[in-house]
Amino acid sequence: MDLLTNAIESIQAGVEDYKAATRPRLISAVRNIHSGILLLYKEKLRRLSPPNSNEALMMSKLVPNRDSKGNVSFIGTGKKTVDVQEIEDRFTALGIKTDWKRFRRISGERNDVEHRQPRIDQNGLKGLISDSFLIIRDFVTDELQDNPRELLGEDAWQTMLEVTEVYEKEKDESTRLIDEAKWSSFALGKGAHDLTCDNCGSDLLKPVSESGGEIILECTSCGSTQSPHEYAAEAVKMALSAEAYRAAKDGEESPYTFCPECGQEAYVMEEGQCAACGESAVRDCERCGTRIPAEEMVCSPFCAYCQHVMNKND
C-alpha cells in the first residue's frame, strides 16, 4: 500500500468511527484522523525527496553519501520516519504551508486519548472534524495538487463538509459572544477563544455573566460550565504563550506568574492583577524596597530573599 492510499484510508476510517458514535469508535476516530493527516504531510516530503535518496526528506535519520564524482548528497536510513517537530522544521525550511494551529488542536485531542482520561463525545469531536476537513482540503489542494473530494470519496467528504458547516456557524457565534463580553482582563478574554470544555472537549464555549461581573463559560455542546477560577490559568497561558516563549528565550521576565492571593498561575504582570481572583499584588518589597520580579510575586508583599530571612528568624 502506498503512503497516500494509507493516509486517505486512515481519514476515511476516522470519519466512519465518528459516525458510529460509540466511545471506542470515537477514540479510534481521533487516532485515525491524526494519523491520516501526518501521512499526508509525509507524502509531501516523499514527493520532494531527491531521486535515489531513499525518500530522504521523510526519514528521521539522514547520512551523507559521496558518489564517484565527489558529489555529496544525503540518504535516508533506518526505519524511523520524521516526527511532528521534524515535519514542521522541514516544512518551514522548504516553504510548505499547513495550518499548524489547527493541527496542534488535533494532536492535543490525540494526546488526551493516549495519555489521559479521554473527555470525548460526538459533539466534542465536531471541532476536530472541522479542523481536519480544513487542513485536508487546503493541503491536498495547495501542496499535493490533487482533488480532496475525489481522494476522500464522496461519503467521507460530505460527512466532513456537513459537520464543518454546522460547527463553523456555532464557532462564529461563540467567537462573537467572547469578543463582546466585558472581560476584567484582556488576557482572559483573548485566551478564552482557545479554551475547550473540561467535560466533552468541545471548543464551543460561550460567556454567561453572573452577578458581580464574574463570567461563566458554558459549553454549547454538553451544557457544562466553568468559572473563572477553573479556566483563568489556562486562558492566560493560551493568551500569553508566545510572549512567555520569547521571554524565556531572551532571559526576560515572564508575562504571567503565580498569584500570591489565590495561588493560581494567572497573575498578568502587565495588567497588575490576577485574572482568576482579580487581586492586585504589591510590586515593591515592604521590607527592602526592591522591585519584586515575576518569579517571586507569589511571595508578595515581600521579595523571596526577605521572606526567606523572616521565616528563618521565626
C-alpha positions in Angstrom: 0.0 0.0 0.0 1.4 3.4 -1.0 1.6 6.2 1.5 -1.1 8.4 0.0 -3.6 5.5 0.0 -2.7 4.7 3.6 -3.4 8.4 4.5 -6.8 8.5 2.8 -7.9 5.2 4.2 -7.0 6.3 7.8 -9.0 9.5 7.3 -12.0 7.6 5.9 -11.8 5.1 8.8 -11.8 8.1 11.2 -14.9 9.5 9.6 -16.7 6.1 9.9 -15.6 5.9 13.5 -17.1 9.3 14.1 -20.4 8.4 12.6 -20.6 5.2 14.7 -20.6 7.5 17.8 -19.7 4.7 20.4 -17.0 5.6 22.8 -14.4 3.1 21.5 -15.1 4.2 17.9 -14.8 7.9 18.8 -11.4 7.3 20.4 -10.4 5.4 17.3 -11.6 8.4 15.2 -9.1 10.7 16.9 -6.3 8.3 16.3 -7.2 7.6 12.7 -7.7 11.2 11.6 -4.5 12.4 13.4 -2.5 9.5 11.7 -4.1 10.3 8.3 -3.0 13.9 8.3 0.5 13.0 9.4 0.7 10.6 6.5 -0.4 13.4 4.1 2.4 15.5 5.4 4.9 12.7 4.9 3.6 12.1 1.4 4.5 15.7 0.5 8.1 15.2 1.9 8.3 11.9 0.0 7.4 13.6 -3.3 10.1 16.3 -2.7 12.8 13.9 -1.8 15.6 13.7 -4.4 15.8 10.6 -6.7 17.8 7.7 -5.2 17.8 9.2 -1.8 15.6 6.5 -0.1 12.9 9.2 0.3 15.3 11.2 2.5 13.0 14.1 3.4 10.5 11.8 5.2 13.2 9.8 7.1 14.2 10.9 10.5 17.9 9.9 10.1 20.0 11.1 7.2 23.5 10.0 6.3 25.9 11.8 3.9 26.9 10.0 0.7 29.6 10.8 -1.9 29.4 9.5 -5.4 32.3 8.6 -7.8 32.5 12.2 -8.9 32.8 13.6 -5.4 29.2 15.0 -5.2 27.8 14.9 -1.7 24.1 14.0 -1.1 22.1 12.8 1.9 20.4 9.4 2.0 17.5 8.4 4.3 18.4 5.5 6.6 16.7 3.3 9.2 13.0 2.7 9.6 12.0 5.7 11.6 10.2 8.4 9.7 10.0 12.1 10.8 8.1 13.1 13.9 5.8 16.1 14.2 8.5 18.6 15.1 10.8 17.3 12.3 7.9 17.7 9.8 7.3 21.3 11.0 11.0 22.1 10.7 11.3 20.7 7.2 8.1 22.4 6.1 9.4 25.7 7.3 12.7 25.2 5.5 11.0 24.2 2.3 8.2 26.7 2.4 5.4 24.1 2.7 2.2 25.5 4.2 -0.3 24.0 6.5 -2.4 25.2 9.4 -0.3 24.2 12.4 -2.6 25.8 15.0 -5.5 23.5 13.9 -3.2 20.5 13.7 -1.9 21.1 17.3 -5.5 21.0 18.5 -6.0 17.7 16.8 -2.7 16.5 18.4 -4.0 17.7 21.8 -7.1 15.5 21.4 -5.0 12.6 20.4 -2.6 13.1 23.4 -5.6 13.2 25.7 -6.8 9.9 24.3 -3.4 8.2 24.6 -2.1 9.6 27.9 -5.0 11.0 29.9 -8.6 10.3 30.7 -10.4 10.9 27.4 -13.1 13.6 27.5 -14.7 12.7 24.3 -18.2 12.6 22.7 -19.6 13.1 19.3 -20.4 16.8 19.9 -17.0 17.4 21.3 -15.4 16.0 18.1 -17.2 18.4 15.8 -14.3 20.8 16.1 -11.7 18.2 15.4 -13.6 17.0 12.3 -13.9 20.6 11.2 -10.2 21.4 11.8 -9.3 18.1 9.9 -11.5 18.9 7.0 -10.0 22.4 6.5 -6.4 21.1 6.9 -7.0 18.2 4.4 -8.9 20.4 1.9 -6.2 23.1 1.8 -3.2 20.8 2.0 -4.4 18.3 -0.7 -5.3 21.2 -3.0 -2.4 23.5 -2.5 0.5 21.2 -1.7 -0.4 17.9 -3.2 -2.2 19.5 -6.2 -5.0 17.0 -6.1 -8.8 16.9 -5.6 -9.7 16.3 -2.0 -13.2 15.3 -2.8 -12.0 12.6 -5.2 -9.3 11.4 -2.8 -11.5 11.1 0.3 -14.5 9.8 -1.6 -18.0 11.3 -1.7 -19.3 9.8 1.6 -16.4 10.9 3.8 -16.2 14.3 2.0 -19.9 15.1 2.6 -19.8 14.0 6.2 -16.9 16.3 7.0 -18.4 19.1 4.9 -21.7 18.9 6.8 -20.1 18.8 10.2 -17.8 21.7 9.3 -20.6 23.9 8.1 -22.6 23.4 11.3 -19.6 23.7 13.5 -18.3 26.9 11.9 -21.6 28.7 12.3 -21.6 27.8 16.0 -18.0 28.7 16.3 -18.6 32.1 14.7 -21.4 32.8 17.3 -19.1 31.7 20.2 -16.3 34.0 18.9 -18.7 36.9 18.7 -20.0 36.5 22.2 -16.5 36.2 23.6 -15.4 39.3 21.8 -18.4 41.3 23.1 -18.1 40.1 26.7 -16.9 42.7 29.3 -13.7 40.9 30.5 -11.9 42.2 33.6 -8.6 41.1 32.0 -7.6 41.5 28.3 -5.5 38.3 28.6 -8.5 36.4 29.9 -10.7 37.4 27.0 -8.0 36.7 24.4 -7.3 33.2 25.9 -10.9 32.3 26.1 -11.0 31.8 22.4 -8.7 28.8 22.7 -10.2 27.0 25.7 -12.0 23.7 25.5 -14.7 22.1 27.6 -13.3 20.1 30.5 -16.2 17.7 30.1 -16.5 16.9 26.4 -13.5 18.6 24.8 -15.5 20.9 22.6 -14.2 24.5 22.0 -17.8 25.8 21.5 -17.8 27.9 24.7 -20.0 31.0 25.3 -19.7 33.5 28.1 -22.5 33.8 30.6 -22.3 36.8 33.0 -23.4 36.3 36.6 -23.8 38.8 39.5 -20.6 40.5 40.5 -19.3 40.7 36.9 -17.9 37.1 37.0 -18.0 35.5 33.6 -19.0 31.8 33.5 -18.2 29.9 30.3 -20.9 27.5 29.2 -20.3 24.6 26.7 -22.7 24.7 23.8 -22.2 21.0 23.1 -22.8 19.5 26.5 -24.1 22.4 28.7 -21.4 22.1 31.4 -20.0 25.3 32.9 -16.6 26.6 34.1 -16.0 29.5 36.5 -13.0 31.9 36.1 -11.3 30.0 39.0 -11.4 26.9 36.8 -10.4 28.4 33.4 -8.4 31.5 34.2 -4.9 29.9 34.4 -5.3 28.0 31.1 -6.8 31.1 29.4 -3.8 33.3 30.5 -1.4 30.6 29.3 -3.1 30.4 25.9 -3.2 34.2 25.5 0.4 34.8 26.5 2.2 31.7 25.3 4.1 33.5 22.6 5.2 36.3 24.9 6.2 33.7 27.5 8.3 31.8 25.0 10.1 34.9 23.9 10.7 36.0 27.5 12.2 32.6 28.4 14.4 32.6 25.3 15.7 36.1 25.9 16.1 35.8 29.6 13.4 38.3 30.4 10.6 38.5 32.9 7.6 36.1 32.4 4.4 37.9 31.3 2.4 35.9 33.9 3.1 34.2 37.2 1.5 32.7 40.3 -0.9 34.9 42.3 0.1 35.5 45.9 -3.6 35.7 46.8 -5.2 32.6 45.2 -2.1 30.7 44.1 -3.1 30.2 40.5 -0.7 30.9 37.7 -2.9 33.6 36.4 -1.3 36.8 37.6 -0.8 39.0 34.5 2.3 41.3 35.0 1.3 44.0 32.5 -2.2 44.2 33.9 -1.0 44.2 37.5 -3.8 41.8 38.6 -4.8 38.2 38.8 -7.1 37.1 36.0 -8.6 34.4 38.3 -9.3 36.4 41.5 -8.9 40.0 40.4 -6.4 40.9 43.2 -3.5 43.2 42.7 -0.2 42.4 44.4 2.4 44.7 46.0 5.2 45.1 43.5 7.9 46.6 45.8 9.1 44.6 48.8 7.8 46.1 52.0 11.0 45.1 53.8 13.8 46.1 51.5 12.0 48.2 48.9 13.3 46.3 45.8 11.1 45.6 42.9 9.7 42.1 43.1 10.3 40.1 40.0 7.6 38.0 38.3 9.1 34.7 39.6 8.9 35.9 43.2 5.4 37.5 43.0 3.9 34.6 44.9 5.9 36.0 47.9 4.4 39.5 47.7 4.4 41.8 49.6 8.0 40.7 50.1 10.7 39.5 47.8 11.8 35.9 48.0 15.0 36.8 49.9 13.3 38.9 52.6 10.6 36.2 53.1 13.3 33.6 53.5 15.1 35.8 56.1 11.9 36.4 58.0 10.9 32.8 58.0 14.5 31.8 59.2 14.3 34.3 62.0 10.9 32.9 63.1 
